[in-house]
Amino acid sequence: MKGLVTVSTQSVVNLLIEGELPEVGHYYYLESATEGTSAQNKTFHALTMEYFKSGQHSYNADSYDDFKNQIKKSLGAGFESFVYIDKVLDNDAVGDHYKMFDVKTKEDIPDYILNNSYMKDMIRGKLKSWSCYSKKQRKNCIDNVINEMLQAGVNSKKFEEILKGMEK
């Protein structure tokens, strides 16, 4: 949301948790305090791109998008749901019939599917989209990425710039 400050009052000042005080006549963007912010979005993508380019990771990724998905899977919120295939009974049909099922957690998948090596290979997780992460999930993921980058020994100039930018 974009808004113009026309009067500088205490109520406007109280809306600002951090940053500089608004000035009369300037436009400002307001962001929800519960959803992820554009600053978090820029930080996550800058960090993951720098991590990918550094080559100091152990992820087997063919592209940046693949790498980013692996980061979200292992360091982020992971999967939002799972899909699996199961045989269904259809008395009117000839041969086997299969149907795709969508469940929230892996524990919701029947044990006979999980224990069947052929059927288990067909289970797929739906990765949670970065745009659906809460502010807290984004913060945790960014913290995890930074910690892993430090452990991996990433020490590029760009990485230092990103960290310095977060201090502001």
C-alpha positions as CSV (number, residue, x, y, z in Angstrom):
1,M,0.0,0.0,0.0
2,K,1.3,3.4,-0.9
3,G,0.4,6.5,1.2
4,L,1.2,10.1,1.3
5,V,2.0,11.6,4.7
6,T,0.1,14.9,4.9
7,V,0.4,15.6,8.6
8,S,3.1,14.4,11.0
9,T,1.3,13.4,14.1
10,Q,2.0,11.1,17.1
11,S,-0.4,8.5,15.7
12,V,1.6,8.3,12.4
13,V,4.8,8.0,14.4
14,N,3.3,5.2,16.5
15,L,2.6,3.3,13.2
16,L,6.3,3.1,12.5
17,I,8.1,0.5,14.5
18,E,11.5,1.0,12.9
19,G,13.2,3.3,10.4
20,E,13.2,7.0,9.9
21,L,10.3,9.2,10.9
22,P,8.0,10.1,8.0
23,E,8.2,13.5,6.4
24,V,5.3,15.6,5.3
25,G,4.9,15.5,1.5
26,H,6.8,12.2,1.0
27,Y,5.3,8.9,-0.2
28,Y,5.8,5.7,1.8
29,Y,5.0,2.1,1.3
30,L,3.2,0.3,4.2
31,E,3.7,-3.4,4.6
32,S,1.8,-5.9,6.7
33,A,3.6,-6.8,9.9
34,T,2.3,-10.4,9.8
35,E,3.2,-11.3,6.2
36,G,6.7,-11.4,4.8
37,T,8.2,-8.1,3.7
38,S,9.7,-7.1,0.4
39,A,13.0,-6.6,2.3
40,Q,12.9,-10.3,3.4
41,N,12.1,-11.3,-0.2
42,K,15.1,-9.4,-1.6
43,T,17.4,-10.7,1.1
44,F,16.4,-14.3,0.6
45,H,16.9,-14.2,-3.1
46,A,20.2,-12.3,-2.8
47,L,21.5,-14.8,-0.3
48,T,20.4,-17.9,-2.2
49,M,21.9,-16.5,-5.5
50,E,25.2,-15.7,-3.8
51,Y,25.2,-19.1,-2.1
52,F,24.5,-20.8,-5.4
53,K,27.2,-18.9,-7.3
54,S,29.7,-19.6,-4.6
55,G,29.6,-23.3,-5.3
56,Q,30.3,-23.9,-1.6
57,H,27.2,-25.9,-1.0
58,S,26.5,-29.6,-1.1
59,Y,23.1,-29.4,-3.0
60,N,23.0,-31.3,-6.3
61,A,21.2,-28.5,-8.2
62,D,21.1,-28.1,-12.0
63,S,19.9,-24.5,-11.9
64,Y,19.3,-21.6,-9.5
65,D,15.6,-22.4,-9.3
66,D,16.3,-26.0,-8.4
67,F,18.8,-24.8,-5.8
68,K,16.3,-22.4,-4.3
69,N,13.7,-25.2,-4.1
70,Q,16.2,-27.4,-2.3
71,I,16.9,-24.6,0.2
72,K,13.2,-24.1,0.9
73,K,12.8,-27.9,1.3
74,S,15.8,-28.3,3.7
75,L,16.1,-24.9,5.4
76,G,12.7,-23.5,5.0
77,A,9.1,-24.5,5.6
78,G,9.3,-27.5,3.4
79,F,6.2,-29.1,1.9
80,E,2.7,-27.8,2.4
81,S,1.1,-31.0,1.3
82,F,1.8,-34.4,-0.4
83,V,0.2,-36.3,-3.3
84,Y,0.2,-40.0,-3.8
85,I,-1.3,-42.5,-6.2
86,D,-3.5,-45.4,-5.0
87,K,-5.4,-48.1,-6.7
88,V,-9.2,-47.7,-6.6
89,L,-11.9,-50.3,-6.9
90,D,-14.2,-49.8,-9.9
91,N,-16.5,-52.8,-10.5
92,D,-17.6,-51.5,-13.9
93,A,-14.1,-51.1,-15.3
94,V,-11.7,-53.6,-16.7
95,G,-8.2,-53.5,-15.3
96,D,-6.6,-51.5,-12.6
97,H,-7.6,-47.9,-12.0
98,Y,-5.6,-45.4,-10.0
99,K,-6.4,-42.1,-8.4
100,M,-4.3,-39.2,-7.1
101,F,-4.9,-38.2,-3.5
102,D,-3.8,-34.9,-1.8
103,V,-3.0,-34.9,1.9
104,K,-1.6,-32.3,4.3
105,T,1.1,-34.4,6.0
106,K,3.1,-37.5,5.1
107,E,1.6,-39.3,8.1
108,D,-1.8,-39.0,6.3
109,I,-0.6,-41.4,3.6
110,P,-1.7,-45.0,4.2
111,D,1.0,-47.3,5.6
112,Y,0.6,-49.8,2.8
113,I,1.6,-47.1,0.3
114,L,4.6,-45.9,2.4
115,N,5.8,-49.6,2.8
116,N,5.5,-50.4,-0.9
117,S,8.7,-49.4,-2.6
118,Y,7.0,-49.0,-6.0
119,M,4.1,-46.9,-4.7
120,K,6.4,-45.0,-2.3
121,D,8.4,-43.7,-5.3
122,M,5.3,-42.0,-6.6
123,I,4.8,-39.8,-3.5
124,R,5.4,-36.2,-4.2
125,G,5.6,-33.2,-1.9
126,K,4.2,-29.8,-2.9
127,L,6.8,-27.3,-1.9
128,K,5.5,-24.3,0.0
129,S,5.8,-21.2,-2.1
130,W,8.0,-18.4,-0.7
131,S,5.1,-16.0,-1.3
132,C,3.0,-18.0,1.2
133,Y,5.6,-18.0,4.0
134,S,4.7,-16.0,7.1
135,K,7.1,-13.3,8.3
136,K,8.4,-15.6,11.0
137,Q,8.9,-18.5,8.5
138,R,10.9,-16.1,6.2
139,K,13.0,-14.9,9.2
140,N,13.8,-18.5,10.2
141,C,14.6,-19.5,6.7
142,I,16.9,-16.5,6.1
143,D,18.6,-17.2,9.5
144,N,19.1,-20.9,8.5
145,V,20.6,-19.9,5.1
146,I,23.0,-17.4,6.7
147,N,24.1,-20.0,9.3
148,E,24.7,-22.7,6.6
149,M,26.5,-20.2,4.4
150,L,28.8,-19.3,7.3
151,Q,29.4,-23.0,8.0
152,A,30.2,-23.7,4.4
153,G,32.8,-20.9,4.4
154,V,31.1,-18.4,2.0
155,N,33.0,-15.1,2.5
156,S,32.5,-13.1,-0.7
157,K,32.2,-9.4,-0.9
158,K,28.6,-9.7,-2.0
159,F,27.7,-11.9,1.0
160,E,29.3,-9.3,3.4
161,E,27.3,-6.5,1.6
162,I,24.0,-8.5,2.1
163,L,24.8,-9.0,5.8
164,K,25.7,-5.3,6.3
165,G,22.4,-4.3,4.5
166,M,20.5,-6.4,7.0
167,E,21.9,-4.4,9.9
168,K,20.3,-1.2,8.8
